[in-house]
Amino acid sequence: MEYEEPKFFHVMASVAEADRDVVDMVSGNPDWEPPQALRDGLAEYAEFDSDRFQYPPSDGTAELKAEIGRRRNVDPNRIVVTNGTGEANYLGMGAALERDAGDEVVLSDPVYPYYPGKARMLGGDPTFVPANRDGSLDVDAYRETISAATALVVLTTPNNPTGAVYDLDKVREIVELCEATDAVVLVDEVYDHFDLSGEFESALTIDSEHCVVTSGFSKSLAVTGFRVGYGVFPEQFVRQAKARHMLVNVATTGPGQYAVLQGLRGADAAYYEAVRELIRERVDSFTDALDAAGAEYTRPDGAFYIMAKFDGFPGTMANVERLIDEAGVAGMPGDGFGNAYEDWLRFALVTPRVEEAANRLVEFFE
């Protein structure tokens, strides 16, 4: 099987090769501080006896699973701690596709490009359902698409790249459609702490053997490099998820799990709200500049991405490279997220230079 190189690699190579200073708005790497308790936990781990430097339990440490279970109101035995939310998604998608219940994977359009990549890697056949223009779920479109051939539906809320926060009743309707056709719904909630609308509700409140929920701490605790995520699996998938995780990764980093646990315990509501307020300020600053540049754009209800459309400047890789070279701003091409927003560009608001980038775009498009 041939794998398409992620466009992210291409864009970052262009940034590295640029002959000028470039504001990186490509990747979702938080630029704010993790909780101090997380830093303290990592330092504390370095002083442990050497036996703590060996393999931790494959499916996650009991302490971290218990903490996740308490916070998400789920049985810790249903949790597998993974190498980032990406692996949790891989485990859930694999469980859905190896049941001999079809090979169709239904994805939204636009979509984070790693989902169709994972689907193809696992032998699935991606089908795309356009989102409403505001990024919300078009349940009727899912109803027309989901069939006996559908093995899996993947949803992300808050959404990357649109910033939409899905209505829980609509998510429930899609779960019910999948129950009727023996399909599985995987709901990626890695941006749950970045709900700017106050409307987010977790799919874990839906009682279904057909629903897998994934999340992690890369974004919420600002530690993308630690690679600690998790999946909450229905009973029917727990054993195979643990087995696949063991075969692929053996275990998730022990120091990372310990530090994340301390970070969870030390991060109060004020920590998360301060980050959300920072993102709101950046959204305001960036959209003011987009208004000045005459752009059309999405205003996120969650996560920290903005899609923007500039008249006569479609979101191709060539135009991304032109912005890097001529404006000193790097975003992602819209055509990397599907067909619905192929004329758009996506910008990640995870840099203290958001206002500087905004001014550069205004100057470029004047």
C-alpha positions as CSV (number, residue, x, y, z in Angstrom):
1,M,0.0,0.0,0.0
2,E,1.3,3.5,-0.8
3,Y,0.8,6.3,1.7
4,E,0.4,9.9,0.8
5,E,2.8,12.1,2.7
6,P,0.9,14.5,5.0
7,K,0.8,18.0,3.5
8,F,1.9,19.3,6.9
9,F,5.4,18.0,6.2
10,H,5.5,19.9,2.9
11,V,4.4,23.2,4.5
12,M,6.9,22.9,7.4
13,A,9.7,22.2,5.0
14,S,8.8,25.3,3.1
15,V,8.9,27.3,6.4
16,A,12.3,25.9,7.2
17,E,13.7,26.7,3.8
18,A,12.3,30.3,3.7
19,D,14.8,33.1,3.3
20,R,12.8,35.3,5.7
21,D,11.2,35.3,9.1
22,V,7.9,33.4,9.1
23,V,5.1,33.3,11.7
24,D,4.2,29.6,12.0
25,M,0.4,29.2,12.1
26,V,0.5,25.6,10.8
27,S,0.6,23.2,13.7
28,G,-1.5,23.0,16.8
29,N,1.4,23.3,19.3
30,P,0.2,25.3,22.3
31,D,2.6,28.2,23.1
32,W,1.3,28.7,26.7
33,E,2.7,27.2,29.8
34,P,1.6,23.8,31.2
35,P,0.4,23.7,34.8
36,Q,3.3,24.1,37.2
37,A,2.2,20.9,38.9
38,L,3.0,19.0,35.7
39,R,6.5,20.4,35.6
40,D,6.9,19.5,39.3
41,G,5.7,16.0,38.6
42,L,8.2,15.5,35.8
43,A,11.0,16.6,38.1
44,E,9.8,14.4,40.9
45,Y,9.8,11.4,38.6
46,A,13.5,11.9,37.8
47,E,14.2,11.1,41.4
48,F,12.3,7.9,41.6
49,D,14.0,4.5,42.0
50,S,15.1,2.9,38.8
51,D,12.3,0.3,38.8
52,R,9.9,3.2,37.9
53,F,12.0,3.7,34.7
54,Q,10.8,0.3,33.3
55,Y,7.6,-0.7,31.5
56,P,4.5,0.7,33.0
57,P,1.2,-1.3,32.7
58,S,0.5,-1.6,29.0
59,D,-3.0,-0.1,29.1
60,G,-2.0,2.8,31.4
61,T,-1.1,3.3,35.1
62,A,-3.9,2.6,37.5
63,E,-3.7,6.1,39.0
64,L,-4.1,7.9,35.8
65,K,-6.9,5.6,34.6
66,A,-8.7,6.2,37.9
67,E,-8.3,10.0,37.6
68,I,-9.7,9.9,34.0
69,G,-12.5,7.7,35.0
70,R,-13.5,10.0,37.9
71,R,-13.4,13.1,35.7
72,R,-15.3,11.5,32.7
73,N,-17.6,9.4,34.9
74,V,-16.6,6.1,33.2
75,D,-15.3,2.7,34.4
76,P,-11.5,2.8,34.3
77,N,-11.5,-0.7,33.0
78,R,-12.9,0.7,29.7
79,I,-10.0,3.1,29.3
80,V,-6.8,2.5,27.4
81,V,-4.0,5.1,27.8
82,T,-2.4,5.7,24.5
83,N,0.5,7.5,22.7
84,G,-1.5,10.6,22.1
85,T,-5.1,10.9,21.0
86,G,-3.9,9.9,17.5
87,E,-3.2,6.3,18.7
88,A,-6.5,6.2,20.5
89,N,-8.3,7.1,17.3
90,Y,-6.2,4.4,15.5
91,L,-7.3,1.8,18.0
92,G,-11.0,2.8,17.8
93,M,-10.9,2.9,14.0
94,G,-9.2,-0.5,13.8
95,A,-11.7,-2.1,16.2
96,A,-14.6,-0.8,14.0
97,L,-13.0,-2.0,10.7
98,E,-11.9,-5.5,11.7
99,R,-15.5,-6.7,12.5
100,D,-16.4,-7.7,8.9
101,A,-19.2,-5.2,9.1
102,G,-18.3,-3.2,6.0
103,D,-15.3,-1.0,5.1
104,E,-16.9,2.4,4.6
105,V,-15.6,5.1,6.9
106,V,-17.8,8.2,6.9
107,L,-16.0,11.5,7.5
108,S,-17.0,15.1,7.6
109,D,-15.9,17.5,4.9
110,P,-13.8,19.4,5.8
111,V,-11.9,16.9,7.8
112,Y,-8.6,16.7,9.7
113,P,-6.5,14.9,7.1
114,Y,-5.1,12.2,9.4
115,Y,-8.5,10.6,9.6
116,P,-8.8,9.6,6.0
117,G,-5.1,8.6,6.1
118,K,-5.7,6.3,9.0
119,A,-8.9,4.9,7.4
120,R,-7.0,3.9,4.2
121,M,-4.1,2.5,6.2
122,L,-6.6,0.2,8.1
123,G,-8.2,-0.9,4.8
124,G,-11.2,1.4,5.0
125,D,-12.8,3.3,2.2
126,P,-13.5,7.0,3.1
127,T,-16.7,8.7,2.2
128,F,-17.2,12.4,2.9
129,V,-20.3,14.1,4.1
130,P,-20.2,17.9,3.7
131,A,-20.7,19.9,6.9
132,N,-23.1,22.8,7.0
133,R,-21.5,26.1,6.2
134,D,-21.1,26.9,9.9
135,G,-19.4,23.6,10.4
136,S,-22.3,22.0,12.2
137,L,-23.6,18.5,11.5
138,D,-26.1,17.9,8.7
139,V,-27.8,14.9,10.2
140,D,-30.0,14.3,7.1
141,A,-26.8,14.0,5.0
142,Y,-25.5,11.4,7.4
143,R,-28.9,9.6,7.2
144,E,-28.6,9.4,3.4
145,T,-25.0,8.1,3.6
146,I,-24.9,5.6,6.4
147,S,-25.8,2.1,5.2
148,A,-25.0,-1.6,5.8
149,A,-21.7,-1.0,4.1
150,T,-20.7,1.6,6.8
151,A,-18.3,0.3,9.4
152,L,-17.4,3.6,11.1
153,V,-18.4,7.3,11.4
154,V,-15.8,9.7,12.8
155,L,-16.8,12.9,14.5
156,T,-14.6,15.6,16.1
157,T,-16.0,18.1,18.5
158,P,-14.9,20.8,19.0
159,N,-13.9,20.5,15.4
160,N,-10.6,20.9,13.6
161,P,-10.6,22.7,11.2
162,T,-14.0,24.5,11.4
163,G,-14.1,25.2,15.1
164,A,-17.7,23.9,15.3
165,V,-19.0,22.5,18.6
166,Y,-21.5,19.7,17.8
167,D,-25.0,19.7,19.3
168,L,-25.2,16.5,21.5
169,D,-28.7,15.7,20.2
170,K,-27.3,15.5,16.6
171,V,-24.4,13.3,17.8
172,R,-27.0,11.1,19.5
173,E,-29.0,10.9,16.3
174,I,-25.9,9.7,14.3
175,V,-25.1,7.1,17.0
176,E,-28.7,5.8,16.7
177,L,-28.3,5.6,12.9
178,C,-25.1,3.6,13.4
179,E,-26.8,1.3,16.0
180,A,-29.4,0.5,13.4
181,T,-26.8,-0.5,10.8
182,D,-24.1,-2.1,13.1
183,A,-21.7,0.8,12.5
184,V,-19.4,2.4,15.1
185,V,-19.2,6.1,15.9
186,L,-15.8,7.4,17.1
187,V,-16.0,10.9,18.7
188,D,-12.6,12.6,19.1
189,E,-13.0,15.2,21.9
190,V,-9.3,16.2,22.2
191,Y,-10.3,19.9,22.2
192,D,-13.0,19.5,24.9
193,H,-11.3,22.1,27.2
194,F,-11.3,24.6,24.3
195,D,-15.1,25.1,24.2
196,L,-15.5,28.8,23.6
197,S,-19.2,28.7,23.4
198,G,-20.2,27.0,26.7
199,E,-22.3,24.5,24.6
200,F,-20.0,21.4,24.5
201,E,-21.4,18.2,25.9
202,S,-19.4,14.9,25.8
203,A,-20.6,11.9,23.8
204,L,-19.7,9.9,26.9
205,T,-23.2,10.8,28.2
206,I,-24.6,8.6,25.4
207,D,-25.0,5.1,26.5
208,S,-24.2,3.0,23.5
209,E,-22.1,-0.1,22.7
210,H,-21.5,1.5,19.3
211,C,-19.7,4.7,20.5
212,V,-16.0,5.1,21.2
213,V,-14.8,8.4,22.7
214,T,-11.1,9.6,22.5
215,S,-9.3,12.5,24.1
216,G,-5.9,13.4,25.5
217,F,-3.7,16.0,27.2
218,S,-1.5,17.3,24.4
219,K,-3.7,20.4,23.9
220,S,-5.4,20.9,27.2
221,L,-2.2,20.7,29.3
222,A,0.1,22.1,26.5
223,V,2.3,19.0,26.2
224,T,2.0,17.8,22.6
225,G,5.5,16.2,23.0
226,F,4.5,14.0,25.9
227,R,2.1,11.8,23.8
228,V,-0.4,10.9,26.4
229,G,-4.0,10.3,25.3
230,Y,-6.7,7.8,25.9
231,G,-9.7,6.0,24.5
232,V,-12.9,5.0,26.3
233,F,-14.2,1.9,24.6
234,P,-17.4,-0.1,24.8
235,E,-17.0,-3.4,26.5
236,Q,-17.1,-5.3,23.2
237,F,-13.9,-3.5,22.0
238,V,-11.8,-3.2,25.2
239,R,-9.8,-6.4,24.8
240,Q,-8.9,-5.9,21.2
241,A,-8.0,-2.3,21.8
242,K,-5.6,-3.3,24.6
243,A,-4.1,-6.1,22.4
244,R,-3.5,-3.8,19.4
245,H,-2.0,-1.2,21.7
246,M,0.3,-3.8,23.2
247,L,1.4,-5.1,19.8
248,V,2.0,-1.6,18.3
249,N,3.4,0.4,21.3
250,V,3.7,-2.0,24.3
251,A,3.0,0.9,26.7
252,T,2.7,4.7,26.9
253,T,5.6,6.6,28.6
254,G,5.7,6.3,32.4
255,P,7.1,9.7,33.1
256,G,4.6,11.3,30.8
257,Q,1.7,9.6,32.5
258,Y,2.9,10.6,36.0
259,A,3.5,14.2,35.0
260,V,0.0,14.4,33.3
261,L,-1.6,13.0,36.4
262,Q,0.0,15.7,38.6
263,G,-0.9,18.3,36.0
264,L,-4.5,17.2,36.1
265,R,-4.6,17.4,39.8
266,G,-2.9,20.8,39.9
267,A,-4.8,22.5,37.0
268,D,-7.8,24.3,38.4
269,A,-10.7,25.8,36.5
270,A,-8.9,29.1,36.3
271,Y,-6.1,27.5,34.4
272,Y,-8.4,26.3,31.6
273,E,-10.4,29.5,31.6
274,A,-7.3,31.7,31.2
275,V,-6.3,29.7,28.1
276,R,-9.8,30.0,26.6
277,E,-9.7,33.8,27.3
278,L,-6.3,34.0,25.5
279,I,-7.7,32.2,22.5
280,R,-10.8,34.5,22.5
281,E,-8.5,37.5,22.4
282,R,-6.5,36.0,19.5
283,V,-9.7,35.2,17.6
284,D,-10.8,38.8,18.0
285,S,-7.4,40.2,16.9
286,F,-7.1,37.9,13.9
287,T,-10.6,38.3,12.6
288,D,-10.3,42.1,12.9
289,A,-7.4,41.8,10.5
290,L,-9.3,39.4,8.2
291,D,-12.1,42.0,8.1
292,A,-9.6,44.6,7.1
293,A,-8.2,42.3,4.4
294,G,-11.6,41.6,3.0
295,A,-11.6,37.9,3.8
296,E,-14.4,35.6,4.5
297,Y,-13.8,33.4,7.6
298,T,-15.1,31.0,10.1
299,R,-15.3,32.2,13.7
300,P,-14.6,29.2,16.0
301,D,-16.9,28.1,18.8
302,G,-14.2,25.7,20.0
303,A,-10.6,24.7,19.4
304,F,-8.2,27.3,18.1
305,Y,-8.3,27.3,14.3
306,I,-9.7,29.8,11.8
307,M,-10.5,29.1,8.1
308,A,-10.1,32.1,5.9
309,K,-11.0,32.7,2.2
310,F,-9.3,35.5,0.3
311,D,-10.9,36.6,-3.0
312,G,-8.9,35.4,-5.9
313,F,-6.4,33.5,-3.7
314,P,-7.5,29.8,-3.4
315,G,-6.1,27.7,-0.6
316,T,-3.6,25.7,-2.7
317,M,-0.2,24.5,-1.7
318,A,1.3,27.0,-4.2
319,N,-0.5,29.9,-2.5
320,V,0.6,28.7,0.9
321,E,4.2,28.8,-0.3
322,R,3.6,32.2,-1.7
323,L,2.3,33.5,1.6
324,I,5.4,32.0,3.3
325,D,7.8,33.7,0.9
326,E,6.0,37.0,0.4
327,A,4.0,37.7,3.6
328,G,6.0,35.7,6.1
329,V,2.9,33.8,7.4
330,A,2.5,30.0,7.2
331,G,-0.9,28.3,7.2
332,M,-2.4,25.1,5.9
333,P,-3.9,24.7,2.4
334,G,-7.7,24.3,2.6
335,D,-7.6,21.6,-0.1
336,G,-5.8,19.4,2.4
337,F,-9.0,19.2,4.5
338,G,-11.3,18.1,1.7
339,N,-13.4,19.7,-1.1
340,A,-15.8,21.8,0.9
341,Y,-13.1,24.4,1.8
342,E,-10.6,23.9,-0.9
343,D,-10.5,27.6,-1.6
344,W,-9.7,28.4,2.0
345,L,-6.6,28.5,4.3
346,R,-6.4,27.3,7.9
347,F,-4.5,29.2,10.5
348,A,-3.7,27.9,14.0
349,L,-3.9,30.6,16.7
350,V,-1.2,29.1,18.9
351,T,1.5,31.7,18.6
352,P,2.1,34.9,20.5
353,R,2.7,36.5,17.2
354,V,-1.0,36.3,16.1
355,E,-1.3,40.1,15.8
356,E,1.9,40.4,13.8
357,A,0.8,37.7,11.4
358,A,-2.6,39.4,11.1
359,N,-0.9,42.7,10.1
360,R,1.3,40.9,7.6
361,L,-1.8,39.4,5.9
362,V,-3.5,42.8,5.8
363,E,-0.5,44.3,4.1
364,F,-0.2,41.4,1.7
365,F,-3.8,41.6,0.6
366,E,-4.1,45.4,0.4
